[in-house]
Amino acid sequence: MNEFSNKRSVIVGIFVFLGLALLIAGVLIVGNLHETFKKKMKIVSLFDEVNGLQKGNNVWFSGVKIGIVNSLRYYGKAQVEVTMKVESTAQQYIRKDAKVKISTDGFIGNKILVIYGGSSKSEQVEEGDTLKVENTVSTDDMIKTLQQNNQNFLAISSNFKIISEKLASGDGTIGKLINDNSLYSNISNAAAALQVVSQKAKQLVSSIDTFSAGLNKKGTLAYGLTSDTVVFRSVKTSILQFQQMADTASVFVANLKNASANPNTSIGVLLHDEESGNHLKSIIKNLESSSKKLDEDLEAAQHNFLLRGFFKKKAKESKSNPSR
């Protein structure tokens, strides 16, 4: 009897021990308490805004969880000092110039700290080092931005409404253009006039093209002037002759001007000597009066009966031989 009772006590003790062991193992697994036995190091960062970060939140590096947030306390006037407990195995990968930012575990998950960056030239982080912080856009900032965008969109919609009302009522240049038929007609007429001008310009260009094509057509004057050296030389010679004639005429005019300015020359005497001029005028008048008297004497001789036969005979000869 006593042996049976002892066996039962041993069996019960064994089951109780196994139950306690399983319970402790489950608590360690569920509560992630096995991390407590890993060797860790302390890293510090100073934040202006932690955005709901709490003690116990995870710390990630390159997508791997390497520690937890150990404590949060105020630092200075408005900053928050966040202390992280990071596994020592990750120490060799984290550099002193790495940065820390606040992120979320998923889209709406818990807050986490993410360590990233760092150059290979920098030394590895050590116990108690302070890493720089990158300010990130929080959900509140995103909401504020969306609200501001909504306000801007509302203002734009209001302005567009006002513009559409003015367009419908015919206000402004565009409104008049849409509603005023006369303005549309004027613009249409102007477009038609521009089209006519464009056609005339096209014709002018075509004429110029035809003329330029004629320059290369053999047998034409333009082709001869541009390509025939004989014609070109002849034209050049003629131009030189004209130039010589112009020079000769210029010299003649200059000599005539000098002679007229000299009172000792014949032309100068005629132009400057009043006595000689008056004498010449009297000679011309005498010649005119003599010519008139000679005409009168000839007419009287024609009526004289002695010479009348002679003049009639001359008249008949003139009629029979008109070429004489």
C-alpha positions, 0 to 999 in steps of 0.5 A, a space after each residue: 500500500 505504501 509502495 503504491 502511494 509513493 509511486 502515485 506521488 512520484 508520477 504526480 510530481 513528474 506531471 506537475 514538473 512537466 506542466 510547470 516547464 511547459 508553462 514557463 516555456 510558453 510564457 517565454 515564447 509568448 512574452 518574447 522573454 528569451 530576448 532578456 538573456 541576450 547580450 545587448 548594448 544601449 543606443 540613444 537618440 534625441 527626437 523633437 516629436 516621438 508621434 506616439 512611440 512607447 516603451 517596448 516598441 521594436 527597433 529594426 535594422 535592414 528589415 531585421 528586428 535587433 532590439 526594443 525601445 527601453 525608455 523615453 524621457 524628456 531632454 532639455 526644453 522640448 526634446 525626448 531622449 529615446 534609449 534603445 536596447 540593441 543586440 550586440 551581434 548587430 553592433 558591427 553593422 551599425 555605423 556612427 553616422 547612421 540615422 534613426 527614424 520613426 516608422 510604423 509596423 505596417 500601414 496602421 501598426 505599432 510605432 517602431 524605430 528604424 536604424 538605416 544608412 551609415 557609410 563604411 568609412 565610419 566606425 561601428 557604433 559603441 555603447 551609449 552613442 547618440 545617433 542622429 534623427 531624421 524627421 519624418 512626416 507624421 499622420 497628423 502632418 499628412 492630414 493637415 496637408 490633405 486639409 490644406 489641399 482640400 481648401 485649395 481645391 475648394 478655392 479653385 472650384 469657387 474661382 472656376 465657378 465665378 469664371 464659368 458664370 462670367 463666360 455664360 453672361 458674356 463678361 470678359 474677352 472670352 465671354 464676348 468671343 463666345 456670345 458676341 456673333 459680331 466679334 466672331 464675324 470680325 475674327 472670321 473676316 480677319 482670318 479670311 483676309 489672312 488667307 487671301 494674303 497668304 495665297 498672294 504671298 504664295 503666288 509671289 513666291 511662285 513668281 520668284 521661283 519661276 524667275 529664278 528658274 529662268 536664270 538657269 534657262 538657256 537662251 534668256 537674257 537673264 541666263 546670258 547675263 549670269 552665265 555668258 562671259 561674252 555678254 557680260 564683257 560686252 555689258 561691262 564694256 558698254 558700262 565703262 563707255 557710259 562712264 567715260 561719256 559721263 566723265 567727258 560730259 562732266 569735264 565739258 560742263 565744268 569747262 563751260 562753267 569756268 568759261 562762263 565765269 571768266 568775263 574775258 571769254 566769249 561766253 563770259 562776255 555774253 553773260 557778264 558784259 551788259 554792253 555786248 549783250 545789248 549790242 547782240 540784242 540790237 543785232 538780232 532785232 535788226 536781223 528780224 526786221 531785215 528778214 521781215 522786209 525781205 519777205 515783204 520785198 519778195 512778196 511784192 516782186 511776186 506781184 510785179 508784172 515783170 516777174 510774175 511769169 517767172 514765179 508761175 513757171 517755178 510754181 508749175 515745176 514744183 507741182 510737177 516735181 514734188 521731190 525737188 
